[in-house]
Amino acid sequence: MKTDIFTFDLPEDCIANEPATPRESAQLLHIFPDHLEDKHISDLIDLIHKDDVLVFNDTKVIPARIYGTRGQAHIECTLFKQIDLSQWDCLIKNARRLKITDLIIFSNELTALVLDKNPEGSVRLQFNQKGAVLMATLAKIGIMPLPPYIKRPTGGIETDKKNYQTVFAKYEGAVAAPTAGLHWTETLLKKLKEKGVQMEFLTLHVGGGTFLPVKVDDTDKHKMHAEFGIITPQTAHRLNAAKQQGKKIIAVGTTSLRLLESATDSFGVLHPFEGETDIFITPGYHFKFIDKMFTNFHLSGSTLFMLVCAFAGIDRMKSAYQHAIRKNYRFFSYGDACLIEKKSDKNTSK
């Protein structure tokens, strides 16, 4: 399938640089197979029913962007993918100037050796710290790894430490936020819980690959980045039971959706999962476990926009996005959101 099918024009002033305040005031586009409804996040109290099950990603973003020097050169480094306790693949500006065995100094405590440079553009670094010690150092010297379309001064701003983290973040390892989760406040979750809505949590450590554009002209040629995820046996059991009871499974975010679909077999049974997934969902994919999805507005031509087109149909999503642009919805990580009702599998390629 040609990748240019998934492109659209977006005015730059539609990109959100800050989240809505309060969070519940953000706009919500409810996308049905045959019509659209303009709502707000606060309306989720009524839109989520007692027989719905919300599935959240409880990964925690680490302050993965750090600044250092190599000799006289200044280095901006974003940790991209963990290899082991001390090795990470990283995105580094002007990485072509780096040589293998170069030493990068990030602070008096933290240095890294350049081990390798791969064709995709990332650089493998061996840090002099590992595990919890490395995470503690990053917490002191790192900043939140916001995507490049959110404009920030060097060093970031303090409010992003809270704004770019979900209220249910628990397990460290993500280098990008599961942004659909940023809309959910403690108050909203409490009200839904009191209503009797079932809530489940899985973990998918969002990788830096979410920042990378699709550079090929055909989806068959695209190599999807892999991300590490966990679904516990207890969570899988509860979700299977809910599905058998006829409850509707709502994936909160593309990360939750990708992990659920990765762990579901051809009979629609969800299995415990611990490992990497590189599932790439495009139109024509048969969804095995998900009934609805809640997600942000995604970049033109991205794998995430391809995923929502697979779920709801290309024409439907392009029409919905044009509606959102006309209605001044805010796009991307700090932007507004969609609640998408599943379209018939027979029609999702259109």
Secondary structure, DSSP 8 states (H G I E B T S, - for coil): -BGGGG-----GGGB-SS--SSGGGSEEEEE-SS-EEEEEGGGHHHHS-TTEEEEEE-EEE---EEEEEETTEEEEEEEEEE-SSSEEEEEETTGGG--TT-EEE-SSS-EEEEEEE-TTS-EEEEESS-HHHHHHHHHHH-B----TTS---TT--TTHHHHTS-TT--EEEESS--GGGGG--HHHHHHHHHHT-EEEEEEE---GGGG----SSBGGG-----EEEEE-HHHHHHHHHHHHTT-EEEEESHHHHHHHHHTB-TTS-B--EEEEE-----TT---SS-SEEEEE---TT-HHHHHHHHHH-HHHHHHHHHHHHHTT--BSTTS-EEEEE---TTTTT-
